[in-house]
Amino acid sequence: MRFRPATADPTDLDRALTDPGPGDPVPALGAGKIREELDAHRFRPEWTWFAEDGDGRVVGRALWWGRADSERPIALDCLRIAPEAGDPADVAAGLLAAGHAAFGTAPVYNASLPRGWRDDAALAAAVEWRREAGARAGLSSVIERLRYEWTPAAPLPAPPRRLTFRDGTDEEFLEAFVRLSEGSLDLHTQSELRTADARDVARADMDFYLDCPGERSWWRLAHLPDGALAGLAVPSATPYHRNVGYLGVVPELRGQGLIDEILAEITRFHAAGGAERVTATTDTVNVPMAAAFDRAGYEVTEIRLVLEPPPAG
């Protein structure tokens, strides 16, 4: 088996657009969407890798994604292996390992799945070989997330009653990120805190959102009437639409419904800006956050299975 990146040759572009794994129950990107992402420089030939058999036939394809200004890919968006390739986990593991070695990093793999995917035997089996391949290629940590969406078809959440919102300095936001990390139910945050200082984790979170298409001027600190910090609201955006970004309540005030007001502030902010869609994700184990999205009129549109490297250390 040979693993290689695509070239600028038109024939390779056709290979990138052609699904080598027809019948695979895991949802795949269509040719039109792939071409759109290539044109936007979010997919690139050097981030598009093929597995070829001894006769030069493409029997596997991996498409990594990044923002238009990214130096290296951020995530693996699509992984397909042809039925005739043999053991799909073995071929996929080799394909991912080759890409990781070329990139000098192991981007996460986001697999978008329907709700109840475990009840479909064929779909569950297709997910399992992807998990095995990811683990062999260094993506051994698995997180399952709910992907939510709000549209104007849903009622607009009521405006906050107990909280007021204001802008803040970078240092104030950094301190807020630190405070919110304490006792967080977010699995990624928990993992990072096992091996890193809370301020370092908070700074990395801030840098991530500063690098997103959303504006820093959108961020707000939430306060009680007495001026005490209650939480944080970070409306953000992707290259495609507005999203919730980051939000939370300080540990001592959790369980009082304040998260509903912070989420309402973000949703109403995006709606006032004319957003036709606001997306959000939360881990399936973060039951309180999922319940807040449900109360705010957000709908689950898919399950996102995330394979990523284990925490350092």
N, C-alpha and C positions, 0 to 999 in steps of 0.2 A: 504494500500500500504506500502511495506517495501523497504527501501533504504539501500544499503550496498555496501562496496567495494569488489572487486574481491579478491580471495585468490590465493595461489600458486597451488591449486588443478588443475589438467589437465582439469577437467570438466569446471571449471571457465574460463580457457583459451579458450576453445571452445566457451563459451558464449561470451567472448570478441570479438571473430572473427566473430560471427554470427550477422547479421543485424536484429534487431527486428522490423524494420520499412520498409519492402519491399514496393516499390511503392512510397515512399517519393521522391518528385522531387528535393529536396536539395541534391547536390552531396555528396556522402559518401565515406569514405575510404574503400578499399577492404580488404579482409582477408589477402592477401599477404603483403600489406603495413602495416597493423596493426601488423602482426607478425614481420616484419622487425624492426618496431619501438620498439616493446617489446624487441627484441634481442639487440637493441642498447641502451636500458635503457632510452629511451625517452618517451615511455609509460611504466607504471608500474602497477602491480596489485592494489596497494593502491591508484593509481590515476584513476583506472577504476571502475566506479560505475554502479550498476544495480538498476532498479526499478522492484520489484516483486509483483505480485498480491497475493491474498489470498491463491492460490493453489501452490505458489512457482514458477510460470512461469515468466520468464524475459519478461517484457513488455516495458522496457526502458533501454537505455545504454548511458553513458556519458564517453568520453575518454579525459582526460586532458593530456597535453604534457609539457615536460620540456627538457632542455639540459641534457646530460648524467651526468653532475656534479651538477645539480640543486637540492637544498634541498626541494623546493616546486614547484608545477607545475606553468608554466608560462601562459598557455592559454588552453582553452577548444577547442579541435580540431573537435570533432564529437559528435552530440547529435541526438539520434534516439528514437522515441516512436512508439510502435506498434499500429495499427489501433484499436485493441480491448481494448486498455488501458483506454478508456474514453476520457475526456478532455485532449488533449496533453499538453496544456499550464499548466494545474494544475499539471499533473504528472511530467513534465519537471521542473517546479519551485521547487517542492519538492526534486527532484533529485539533482538539482544544489545547493539548500540550504544545503542539507545534506553534499555534497562534500565540500562546502565552510566552513562549521562549522568544518569539520575534518581537513582541510588544514590550517585554521586560516587566510585565505586570500580569496579574490574573484578574481580569474584570469579572464582576458578578454576572450570573446568568439569570435573567428574568423570564420565566415561563408563564404565559397567561393561560389560565384554565377556567372552565365553567364551574359554577357552584355544584357540589355533589360529584366532583370528578372521580372520587374514590369508588363510587357505585357503578362505574362503567369499567368493566374488566379490561377491555382493550386499551382504554385511555390510561388506566392505572398502570398497565404494563409498559406503555410508552413513556410514562413519567418515570417509572422505576429505572429503565435503562439510562435515561438522562441523568438521574441522580447518581447512578453508579459511575457513569462516565465523568461527571463533574467531580466526584470524590477522588477518582484516580488522577484527575488533572489538577488537584489541589483545592477544589471547591467543595469541601466536606461539611461546611456549616449550612444548615437548611432552615429557612424562615418562611412561614406561610403568611401572606398578608391579604387583607380584604381591600379591594380597590373600589372606592366610592365615587359617586358623581351626583352633583346637584345641578339642576337646570331650572330656568324660570317657570317651568310647568309645576314645580313644587311651590308651596307657600313660602314666602320670605320669613325667616325666623324673626321673632319679636326683638325689638332693640333691647340692649342691656339695661337693667334696672338698678343693679347694685354697684356696678363697676363703671369707672371712667377710664378713658384711654388717652395716652399722650405719647409723643415722640420721646426719644432718649438718646443719650450719648452711647458710643460704642462700648465704653466701660460699663455703663449701666446695663446694657443688653448682655454683655459677657457675664456679669454677675447674675443676671436673671437666668441665663442658660445654665450656669453652675447650679443654682438653687433648684431648678426644675429637674435636673438629672438625678437628684436624690430620690430614691424609691421609684424611679421610673419603671413602667411596665414594658417599655419599648425594648425588644430583645437586642437590637443593635447597640443601644446605649448601655444596656447591662453588660454586653460583651466587651465593649470598649473600656468600661470602668474597671474591669477585672485586671487590666494591664496598664492603664494610663491614669494620670491625675485628672480629677474632675475639671480643672481649668483647661487642661490641654484638650480634653474631649469637647468642652464647651467652645473653645476657640476653633476647633475643627468643624463643629456644627455651624458656627457663624460663617466661617470661610465658605462652607458649602453653599449656604443660602445667599451669600454675597455674590457667588459665582453663577447663581441661577438667573434666568432672564427677568425675574421680578425686580422691583426697585427697592433700594434700601429705605427710601422715604415712606414706604408702605408700613414699615414695622411699627408696632405699638406696645407699650407697657401698660398693663392693666392694674388699676389701683382701687382699693376700697375707699369709702368716703373719708376715713381718717388719714388717708395718704399712704397706708401700708401697701406694699407690693403684693398683688394677688396672683399675677401670672404674666403671660407673654403671648402676643399674637403676631405671627409672621406670615401675612399673605404673600404668596409667591407665584411663580409661573414656570411653565415648561416651554419648549419651543412651539408647542401646539395650543396651549390654552392656560387659563388661570388655574391655580391650585391652592390648597389650604396651607401648605408649607409646614410650619412648626407652630405648635400651641401647647399650652399647659398651665397648670395651677401649682403654686408653691405647696410643698408637702403639708404644712400645717392647716391649709384651707381646703384640702381635697375632700370630696364627699359631700359638698354643700351645693352642688349644682352650678358652680361658677364656670365650669368648663363649657356649659351651654351658652353662657353670655359671651365668652371669648370666641367660640365657634360662630356664634351669631354675628359678632363684630366683623370677623373675616368674611363670612358669606355676604353680609350686607355691603361691605366695602367692594367686593368683586362685582356684585349685582349693580351697584351704583356706577361702576365703571363700564357697564354694558356687557359683562361676561355672559355668554350663552351656555357655558359649561364650566363648572368648578369641580376639579377632581381632588381626591384625597386617598391616602392609604393608611392602614393601621394593622398591626399584627393581629392574627386571629386570637391570640391569648390576651390581648389588651381589651378585655370585655367592657370596662367603663368607657373607653374612647369609642368603641364600636357602638355602644348604646347611645352616646351623645350624637354621633352621626345619624343614627336612626331617628332620634327625636327631632333633629334639625331638617329632616326631609331629604337626606342623602340616600341614594339607592346603591346597593352592591351591584356592580356590573361584571366583575370577574374576581377570581382568586389568582393571586400572583405568588408563584413559588420562586423563591430567591435562593440560589446556590452561590455561596461566597467562601473566600478563604477563612480558615479558623482564626480566632484572635491570636495575635502575636504573643510570644512569651511562653 
